[in-house]
Amino acid sequence: EELRALNDEMEMFVKDALTVNLQNIIAQYSKDNPLHVLCDPTRYPYSYNENGEMKGIIPDYFRKIADYAGISYEFLTPATRDEYIAYQKNKE
């Protein structure tokens, strides 16, 4: 019984901590300061660059989650794998 109560308290603590953390993340990113999202453009169908726009399964899911959470974001759009690697190294 005590172990169950402790487990319930820990679960509530973790949920509260995650909620506060997510709220802080959302508050950090606005239209003036969007989250920059980098996807590998050579991983069709997961992520790819089509006419300067990131497309694929991963970008689609990210858009749905970020829009639902209210996070402002902007996809970086490397055209090649080398550009993708350069973004990672430069942390742009």
MMTF fields as JSON, N, C-alpha, C and O atoms, coordinates in Angstrom:
{
  "mmtfVersion": "1.0.0",
  "mmtfProducer": "UNKNOWN",
  "numBonds": 367,
  "numAtoms": 368,
  "numGroups": 92,
  "numChains": 1,
  "numModels": 1,
  "chainsPerModel": [1],
  "groupsPerChain": [92],
  "chainIdList": ["A"],
  "bondAtomList": [4, 2, 8, 6, 12, 10, 16, 14, 20, 18, 24, 22, 28, 26, 32, 30, 36, 34, 40, 38, 44, 42, 48, 46, 52, 50, 56, 54, 60, 58, 64, 62, 68, 66, 72, 70, 76, 74, 80, 78, 84, 82, 88, 86, 92, 90, 96, 94, 100, 98, 104, 102, 108, 106, 112, 110, 116, 114, 120, 118, 124, 122, 128, 126, 132, 130, 136, 134, 140, 138, 144, 142, 148, 146, 152, 150, 156, 154, 160, 158, 164, 162, 168, 166, 172, 170, 176, 174, 180, 178, 184, 182, 188, 186, 192, 190, 196, 194, 200, 198, 204, 202, 208, 206, 212, 210, 216, 214, 220, 218, 224, 222, 228, 226, 232, 230, 236, 234, 240, 238, 244, 242, 248, 246, 252, 250, 256, 254, 260, 258, 264, 262, 268, 266, 272, 270, 276, 274, 280, 278, 284, 282, 288, 286, 292, 290, 296, 294, 300, 298, 304, 302, 308, 306, 312, 310, 316, 314, 320, 318, 324, 322, 328, 326, 332, 330, 336, 334, 340, 338, 344, 342, 348, 346, 352, 350, 356, 354, 360, 358, 364, 362],
  "bondOrderList": [1, 1, 1, 1, 1, 1, 1, 1, 1, 1, 1, 1, 1, 1, 1, 1, 1, 1, 1, 1, 1, 1, 1, 1, 1, 1, 1, 1, 1, 1, 1, 1, 1, 1, 1, 1, 1, 1, 1, 1, 1, 1, 1, 1, 1, 1, 1, 1, 1, 1, 1, 1, 1, 1, 1, 1, 1, 1, 1, 1, 1, 1, 1, 1, 1, 1, 1, 1, 1, 1, 1, 1, 1, 1, 1, 1, 1, 1, 1, 1, 1, 1, 1, 1, 1, 1, 1, 1, 1, 1, 1],
  "groupList": [{"groupName": "GLU", "atomNameList": ["N", "CA", "C", "O"], "elementList": ["N", "C", "C", "O"], "formalChargeList": [0, 0, 0, 0], "bondAtomList": [1, 0, 2, 1, 3, 2], "bondOrderList": [1, 1, 2], "singleLetterCode": "E", "chemCompType": "L-PEPTIDE LINKING"}, {"groupName": "LEU", "atomNameList": ["N", "CA", "C", "O"], "elementList": ["N", "C", "C", "O"], "formalChargeList": [0, 0, 0, 0], "bondAtomList": [1, 0, 2, 1, 3, 2], "bondOrderList": [1, 1, 2], "singleLetterCode": "L", "chemCompType": "L-PEPTIDE LINKING"}, {"groupName": "ARG", "atomNameList": ["N", "CA", "C", "O"], "elementList": ["N", "C", "C", "O"], "formalChargeList": [0, 0, 0, 0], "bondAtomList": [1, 0, 2, 1, 3, 2], "bondOrderList": [1, 1, 2], "singleLetterCode": "R", "chemCompType": "L-PEPTIDE LINKING"}, {"groupName": "ALA", "atomNameList": ["N", "CA", "C", "O"], "elementList": ["N", "C", "C", "O"], "formalChargeList": [0, 0, 0, 0], "bondAtomList": [1, 0, 2, 1, 3, 2], "bondOrderList": [1, 1, 2], "singleLetterCode": "A", "chemCompType": "L-PEPTIDE LINKING"}, {"groupName": "ASN", "atomNameList": ["N", "CA", "C", "O"], "elementList": ["N", "C", "C", "O"], "formalChargeList": [0, 0, 0, 0], "bondAtomList": [1, 0, 2, 1, 3, 2], "bondOrderList": [1, 1, 2], "singleLetterCode": "N", "chemCompType": "L-PEPTIDE LINKING"}, {"groupName": "ASP", "atomNameList": ["N", "CA", "C", "O"], "elementList": ["N", "C", "C", "O"], "formalChargeList": [0, 0, 0, 0], "bondAtomList": [1, 0, 2, 1, 3, 2], "bondOrderList": [1, 1, 2], "singleLetterCode": "D", "chemCompType": "L-PEPTIDE LINKING"}, {"groupName": "MET", "atomNameList": ["N", "CA", "C", "O"], "elementList": ["N", "C", "C", "O"], "formalChargeList": [0, 0, 0, 0], "bondAtomList": [1, 0, 2, 1, 3, 2], "bondOrderList": [1, 1, 2], "singleLetterCode": "M", "chemCompType": "L-PEPTIDE LINKING"}, {"groupName": "PHE", "atomNameList": ["N", "CA", "C", "O"], "elementList": ["N", "C", "C", "O"], "formalChargeList": [0, 0, 0, 0], "bondAtomList": [1, 0, 2, 1, 3, 2], "bondOrderList": [1, 1, 2], "singleLetterCode": "F", "chemCompType": "L-PEPTIDE LINKING"}, {"groupName": "VAL", "atomNameList": ["N", "CA", "C", "O"], "elementList": ["N", "C", "C", "O"], "formalChargeList": [0, 0, 0, 0], "bondAtomList": [1, 0, 2, 1, 3, 2], "bondOrderList": [1, 1, 2], "singleLetterCode": "V", "chemCompType": "L-PEPTIDE LINKING"}, {"groupName": "LYS", "atomNameList": ["N", "CA", "C", "O"], "elementList": ["N", "C", "C", "O"], "formalChargeList": [0, 0, 0, 0], "bondAtomList": [1, 0, 2, 1, 3, 2], "bondOrderList": [1, 1, 2], "singleLetterCode": "K", "chemCompType": "L-PEPTIDE LINKING"}, {"groupName": "THR", "atomNameList": ["N", "CA", "C", "O"], "elementList": ["N", "C", "C", "O"], "formalChargeList": [0, 0, 0, 0], "bondAtomList": [1, 0, 2, 1, 3, 2], "bondOrderList": [1, 1, 2], "singleLetterCode": "T", "chemCompType": "L-PEPTIDE LINKING"}, {"groupName": "GLN", "atomNameList": ["N", "CA", "C", "O"], "elementList": ["N", "C", "C", "O"], "formalChargeList": [0, 0, 0, 0], "bondAtomList": [1, 0, 2, 1, 3, 2], "bondOrderList": [1, 1, 2], "singleLetterCode": "Q", "chemCompType": "L-PEPTIDE LINKING"}, {"groupName": "ILE", "atomNameList": ["N", "CA", "C", "O"], "elementList": ["N", "C", "C", "O"], "formalChargeList": [0, 0, 0, 0], "bondAtomList": [1, 0, 2, 1, 3, 2], "bondOrderList": [1, 1, 2], "singleLetterCode": "I", "chemCompType": "L-PEPTIDE LINKING"}, {"groupName": "TYR", "atomNameList": ["N", "CA", "C", "O"], "elementList": ["N", "C", "C", "O"], "formalChargeList": [0, 0, 0, 0], "bondAtomList": [1, 0, 2, 1, 3, 2], "bondOrderList": [1, 1, 2], "singleLetterCode": "Y", "chemCompType": "L-PEPTIDE LINKING"}, {"groupName": "SER", "atomNameList": ["N", "CA", "C", "O"], "elementList": ["N", "C", "C", "O"], "formalChargeList": [0, 0, 0, 0], "bondAtomList": [1, 0, 2, 1, 3, 2], "bondOrderList": [1, 1, 2], "singleLetterCode": "S", "chemCompType": "L-PEPTIDE LINKING"}, {"groupName": "PRO", "atomNameList": ["N", "CA", "C", "O"], "elementList": ["N", "C", "C", "O"], "formalChargeList": [0, 0, 0, 0], "bondAtomList": [1, 0, 2, 1, 3, 2], "bondOrderList": [1, 1, 2], "singleLetterCode": "P", "chemCompType": "L-PEPTIDE LINKING"}, {"groupName": "HIS", "atomNameList": ["N", "CA", "C", "O"], "elementList": ["N", "C", "C", "O"], "formalChargeList": [0, 0, 0, 0], "bondAtomList": [1, 0, 2, 1, 3, 2], "bondOrderList": [1, 1, 2], "singleLetterCode": "H", "chemCompType": "L-PEPTIDE LINKING"}, {"groupName": "CYS", "atomNameList": ["N", "CA", "C", "O"], "elementList": ["N", "C", "C", "O"], "formalChargeList": [0, 0, 0, 0], "bondAtomList": [1, 0, 2, 1, 3, 2], "bondOrderList": [1, 1, 2], "singleLetterCode": "C", "chemCompType": "L-PEPTIDE LINKING"}, {"groupName": "GLY", "atomNameList": ["N", "CA", "C", "O"], "elementList": ["N", "C", "C", "O"], "formalChargeList": [0, 0, 0, 0], "bondAtomList": [1, 0, 2, 1, 3, 2], "bondOrderList": [1, 1, 2], "singleLetterCode": "G", "chemCompType": "PEPTIDE LINKING"}],
  "groupTypeList": [0, 0, 1, 2, 3, 1, 4, 5, 0, 6, 0, 6, 7, 8, 9, 5, 3, 1, 10, 8, 4, 1, 11, 4, 12, 12, 3, 11, 13, 14, 9, 5, 4, 15, 1, 16, 8, 1, 17, 5, 15, 10, 2, 13, 15, 13, 14, 13, 4, 0, 4, 18, 0, 6, 9, 18, 12, 12, 15, 5, 13, 7, 2, 9, 12, 3, 5, 13, 3, 18, 12, 14, 13, 0, 7, 1, 10, 15, 3, 10, 2, 5, 0, 13, 12, 3, 13, 11, 9, 4, 9, 0],
  "groupIdList": [1, 2, 3, 4, 5, 6, 7, 8, 9, 10, 11, 12, 13, 14, 15, 16, 17, 18, 19, 20, 21, 22, 23, 24, 25, 26, 27, 28, 29, 30, 31, 32, 33, 34, 35, 36, 37, 38, 39, 40, 41, 42, 43, 44, 45, 46, 47, 48, 49, 50, 51, 52, 53, 54, 55, 56, 57, 58, 59, 60, 61, 62, 63, 64, 65, 66, 67, 68, 69, 70, 71, 72, 73, 74, 75, 76, 77, 78, 79, 80, 81, 82, 83, 84, 85, 86, 87, 88, 89, 90, 91, 92],
  "secStructList": [7, 2, 2, 2, 2, 2, 2, 2, 2, 2, 2, 2, 2, 2, 2, 2, 2, 2, 2, 2, 2, 2, 2, 2, 2, 2, 2, 2, 7, 5, 6, 6, 5, 7, 3, 3, 3, 3, 7, 7, 6, 3, 3, 6, 6, 6, 3, 3, 3, 3, 6, 6, 3, 3, 3, 1, 2, 2, 2, 2, 2, 2, 2, 2, 2, 2, 2, 2, 2, 6, 7, 7, 3, 3, 3, 3, 7, 7, 1, 1, 2, 2, 2, 2, 2, 2, 2, 2, 2, 2, 6, 7],
  "xCoordList": [0.828, 0.0, 0.876, 0.644, 1.873, 2.774, 3.583, 3.814, 4.007, 4.78, 3.934, 4.433, 2.665, 1.763, 1.582, 1.592, 1.415, 1.245, 2.505, 2.42, 3.677, 4.942, 5.065, 5.494, 4.69, 4.736, 3.809, 4.18, 2.603, 1.656, 2.21, 2.063, 2.849, 3.445, 4.581, 4.698, 5.412, 6.513, 5.976, 6.515, 4.922, 4.33, 3.801, 4.002, 3.125, 2.618, 3.764, 3.679, 4.839, 5.997, 6.6, 6.89, 6.789, 7.379, 6.476, 6.969, 5.163, 4.244, 4.294, 4.317, 4.311, 4.378, 5.682, 5.688, 6.794, 8.103, 8.133, 8.649, 7.589, 7.56, 6.68, 7.02, 5.555, 4.655, 5.332, 5.251, 6.001, 6.702, 7.829, 8.019, 8.568, 9.665, 9.142, 9.726, 8.051, 7.477, 6.988, 7.157, 6.388, 5.93, 7.115, 7.013, 8.235, 9.433, 9.978, 10.406, 9.964, 10.442, 9.556, 10.058, 8.244, 7.312, 7.53, 7.509, 7.74, 7.915, 9.193, 9.266, 10.199, 11.476, 11.357, 12.092, 10.441, 10.389, 9.158, 8.02, 9.429, 8.365, 8.608, 9.581, 7.738, 7.948, 9.247, 9.872, 9.654, 10.919, 12.125, 13.252, 11.891, 12.971, 12.505, 12.306, 12.328, 11.808, 12.859, 14.061, 12.392, 13.245, 13.723, 12.905, 15.02, 15.548, 15.614, 16.214, 14.997, 14.895, 15.701, 15.533, 16.58, 17.453, 17.132, 17.172, 16.816, 16.564, 17.519, 17.865, 17.932, 18.807, 18.017, 17.006, 18.45, 17.691, 17.84, 17.237, 18.64, 18.901, 18.253, 18.65, 17.278, 16.677, 15.236, 14.359, 15.002, 13.672, 13.218, 14.023, 12.032, 10.898, 10.82, 9.85, 11.832, 11.781, 11.976, 11.24, 12.962, 13.16, 13.902, 14.872, 13.43, 14.062, 13.682, 12.689, 14.49, 14.278, 13.631, 14.174, 12.474, 11.785, 11.495, 10.662, 12.191, 12.022, 12.211, 11.468, 13.224, 13.538, 12.674, 12.756, 11.843, 10.976, 11.248, 11.354, 11.362, 11.567, 10.261, 9.21, 10.355, 9.195, 9.577, 10.75, 8.568, 8.797, 8.077, 7.4, 8.232, 7.535, 7.951, 7.094, 9.249, 9.732, 9.285, 8.723, 9.51, 9.024, 7.505, 7.022, 6.756, 5.294, 4.885, 4.041, 5.48, 5.167, 5.612, 4.891, 6.816, 7.293, 6.329, 5.993, 5.883, 4.947, 3.679, 3.211, 3.129, 1.898, 2.112, 1.288, 3.212, 3.484, 3.763, 3.205, 4.623, 4.981, 3.77, 3.574, 2.965, 1.76, 0.794, 0.208, 0.629, -0.254, 0.254, -0.532, 1.581, 2.173, 2.329, 2.579, 2.184, 2.322, 3.765, 4.073, 4.658, 6.068, 6.308, 5.941, 6.923, 7.278, 8.572, 9.523, 8.615, 9.777, 10.02, 9.172, 11.202, 11.596, 12.535, 13.509, 12.251, 13.125, 14.319, 14.163, 15.503, 16.687, 16.613, 16.224, 16.977, 16.744, 18.021, 18.215, 18.891, 20.072, 19.658, 18.746, 20.327, 19.992, 20.753, 20.33, 21.879, 22.72, 23.115, 22.937, 23.649, 24.153, 25.31, 25.417, 26.18, 27.313, 26.832, 27.387, 25.816, 25.256, 24.658, 24.805, 23.994, 23.414, 24.502, 24.337, 25.6, 26.723, 27.333, 27.696, 27.448, 27.995, 27.106, 27.622, 25.787, 24.865, 25.126, 25.171, 25.299, 25.54, 26.845, 26.897, 27.877, 29.173, 29.151, 29.778, 28.428, 28.361, 27.265, 27.23, 26.371, 25.252, 24.444, 24.066, 24.179, 23.411, 21.957, 21.148],
  "yCoordList": [-1.199, 0.0, 1.268, 2.191, 1.296, 2.458, 2.59, 3.693, 1.451, 1.469, 2.008, 2.747, 1.641, 2.134, 3.649, 4.36, 4.143, 5.58, 6.33, 7.394, 5.77, 6.396, 6.422, 7.42, 5.325, 5.252, 6.298, 6.955, 6.456, 7.454, 8.87, 9.708, 9.126, 10.446, 10.713, 11.82, 9.714, 9.875, 10.122, 10.946, 9.412, 9.596, 11.013, 11.637, 11.531, 12.904, 13.904, 14.881, 13.66, 14.556, 14.606, 15.686, 13.437, 13.372, 14.081, 14.836, 13.847, 14.509, 16.022, 16.764, 16.48, 17.924, 18.508, 19.583, 17.795, 18.278, 18.35, 19.317, 17.347, 17.359, 18.485, 19.131, 18.723, 19.799, 21.148, 21.971, 21.386, 22.651, 22.795, 23.873, 21.731, 21.784, 22.09, 22.91, 21.446, 21.707, 23.15, 23.794, 23.653, 25.044, 25.999, 27.007, 25.688, 26.522, 26.468, 27.486, 25.285, 25.14, 25.948, 26.668, 25.832, 26.558, 28.063, 28.792, 28.523, 29.954, 30.494, 31.681, 29.642, 30.083, 30.442, 31.298, 29.798, 29.938, 30.731, 30.368, 31.824, 32.688, 32.943, 32.448, 33.704, 34.028, 34.792, 34.699, 35.554, 36.294, 35.404, 35.746, 34.267, 33.361, 31.909, 31.208, 31.45, 30.102, 29.026, 29.274, 27.843, 26.675, 26.29, 26.142, 26.127, 25.706, 24.19, 23.566, 23.6, 22.154, 21.717, 22.245, 20.745, 20.257, 18.796, 17.963, 18.481, 17.11, 16.789, 17.654, 15.545, 15.084, 15.033, 14.334, 15.755, 15.811, 14.578, 14.504, 13.605, 12.433, 11.164, 10.061, 11.3, 10.127, 9.882, 9.596, 9.993, 9.737, 8.34, 7.416, 8.121, 9.016, 9.689, 10.39, 9.481, 10.011, 11.515, 12.219, 12.009, 13.463, 13.742, 13.062, 14.759, 15.135, 16.567, 17.099, 17.174, 18.554, 18.542, 17.986, 19.16, 19.251, 20.716, 21.336, 21.266, 22.67, 23.624, 24.592, 23.329, 24.206, 24.018, 24.816, 22.981, 22.719, 21.315, 20.36, 21.198, 19.885, 19.108, 19.593, 17.904, 17.021, 15.662, 15.37, 14.844, 13.481, 13.172, 14.024, 11.943, 11.458, 12.235, 12.675, 12.405, 13.081, 14.544, 14.968, 15.328, 16.711, 16.809, 17.705, 15.89, 15.918, 15.695, 16.417, 14.699, 14.442, 15.608, 16.023, 16.138, 17.254, 18.432, 19.043, 18.756, 19.874, 19.68, 20.611, 18.466, 18.199, 18.388, 19.01, 17.853, 17.956, 19.401, 19.895, 20.084, 21.466, 22.39, 23.266, 22.201, 23.029, 22.782, 23.724, 21.533, 21.195, 21.826, 22.334, 21.785, 22.312, 23.82, 24.439, 24.416, 25.865, 26.329, 27.459, 25.463, 25.814, 26.443, 25.873, 27.615, 28.274, 27.639, 27.476, 27.286, 26.584, 26.994, 27.594, 26.646, 26.922, 25.797, 25.506, 25.174, 24.119, 24.739, 25.638, 24.258, 24.58, 23.65, 22.491, 24.136, 23.337, 23.077, 23.645, 22.226, 21.876, 21.081, 20.256, 21.335, 20.649, 19.332, 18.441, 19.216, 18.024, 17.492, 18.16, 16.287, 15.682, 16.504, 16.675, 17.016, 17.838, 19.115, 19.511, 19.748, 20.945, 20.581, 21.329, 19.447, 18.962, 18.787, 19.215, 18.166, 17.949, 19.288, 19.472, 20.219, 21.544, 22.273, 22.926, 22.176, 22.779, 22.199, 22.935, 20.881, 20.241, 20.729, 21.019, 20.816, 21.255, 22.711, 23.074, 23.544, 24.973, 25.313, 26.424, 24.371, 24.577, 25.813, 26.577, 26.012, 27.183, 27.014, 27.893],
  "zCoordList": [0.0, 0.0, 0.0, -0.781, 0.879, 0.945, -0.337, -0.831, -0.865, -2.113, -3.263, -4.112, -3.29, -4.331, -4.206, -5.211, -2.975, -2.75, -3.177, -3.789, -2.85, -3.244, -4.764, -5.342, -5.404, -6.863, -7.482, -8.455, -6.923, -7.43, -7.267, -8.156, -6.119, -5.887, -6.871, -7.397, -7.122, -8.075, -9.48, -10.219, -9.847, -11.174, -11.33, -12.372, -10.302, -10.352, -10.446, -11.189, -9.69, -9.717, -11.115, -11.63, -11.732, -13.072, -14.086, -14.925, -14.018, -14.942, -14.771, -15.752, -13.506, -13.246, -13.773, -14.372, -13.549, -14.01, -15.531, -16.092, -16.202, -17.669, -18.19, -19.181, -17.533, -17.941, -17.813, -18.724, -16.688, -16.476, -17.495, -18.058, -17.734, -18.699, -20.093, -20.801, -20.502, -21.815, -21.917, -22.952, -20.854, -20.86, -21.013, -21.713, -20.364, -20.505, -21.927, -22.471, -22.524, -23.903, -24.842, -25.704, -24.679, -25.537, -25.402, -26.394, -24.167, -23.921, -24.56, -24.877, -24.754, -25.335, -26.81, -27.302, -27.514, -28.958, -29.383, -29.086, -30.087, -30.579, -32.058, -32.626, -32.672, -34.089, -34.291, -35.348, -33.266, -33.355, -33.053, -33.409, -32.4, -32.02, -32.189, -31.197, -33.443, -33.658, -33.377, -33.477, -33.028, -32.889, -34.289, -35.197, -34.475, -35.773, -35.811, -34.936, -36.826, -36.955, -38.169, -39.269, -37.95, -39.017, -39.303, -38.398, -40.55, -40.998, -42.14, -42.945, -42.191, -43.264, -44.571, -44.641, -45.608, -46.863, -47.739, -48.81, -47.298, -48.144, -47.6, -47.975, -46.739, -46.093, -46.551, -45.735, -47.846, -48.399, -47.988, -48.102, -47.535, -47.387, -46.012, -45.721, -45.17, -43.808, -43.763, -43.072, -44.495, -44.612, -45.902, -46.24, -46.623, -47.881, -48.216, -47.72, -49.063, -49.478, -50.857, -51.812, -50.94, -52.227, -52.516, -51.855, -53.51, -53.893, -52.71, -52.549, -51.886, -50.76, -49.536, -48.602, -49.511, -48.357, -47.826, -48.595, -46.491, -45.894, -45.942, -45.524, -46.456, -46.578, -46.025, -45.789, -45.825, -45.375, -44.084, -43.508, -43.639, -42.452, -41.204, -40.438, -40.992, -39.775, -39.735, -38.725, -40.785, -40.75, -40.562, -39.869, -41.178, -41.028, -39.576, -39.046, -38.94, -37.527, -36.651, -35.744, -36.932, -36.129, -36.226, -35.212, -37.44, -37.624, -36.791, -36.136, -36.819, -36.072, -34.571, -33.9, -34.043, -32.611, -32.219, -31.24, -32.974, -32.645, -32.762, -31.92, -33.793, -33.947, -32.793, -32.26, -32.41, -31.292, -29.988, -29.188, -29.786, -28.551, -28.577, -27.542, -29.753, -29.861, -29.928, -29.548, -30.412, -30.533, -31.898, -32.925, -31.907, -33.162, -33.674, -32.91, -34.935, -35.477, -36.921, -37.582, -37.374, -38.759, -39.182, -38.488, -40.301, -40.811, -41.52, -42.347, -41.194, -41.983, -43.187, -43.048, -44.35, -45.56, -46.347, -47.422, -45.82, -46.602, -47.84, -47.784, -48.938, -50.186, -50.331, -51.067, -49.624, -49.762, -48.382, -47.364, -48.38, -47.129, -46.577, -45.363, -47.448, -46.994, -46.298, -45.273, -46.844, -46.199, -44.836, -43.869, -44.767, -43.509, -42.455, -41.313, -42.832, -41.909, -41.501, -40.34, -42.441, -42.124, -41.115, -40.207, -41.254, -40.279, -38.894, -37.909, -38.819, -37.536, -36.909, -35.713, -37.71, -37.191, -36.75, -35.755, -37.494, -37.172, -36.179, -35.649, -35.923, -34.979, -35.318, -34.43, -36.6, -37.053, -36.716, -37.016]
}
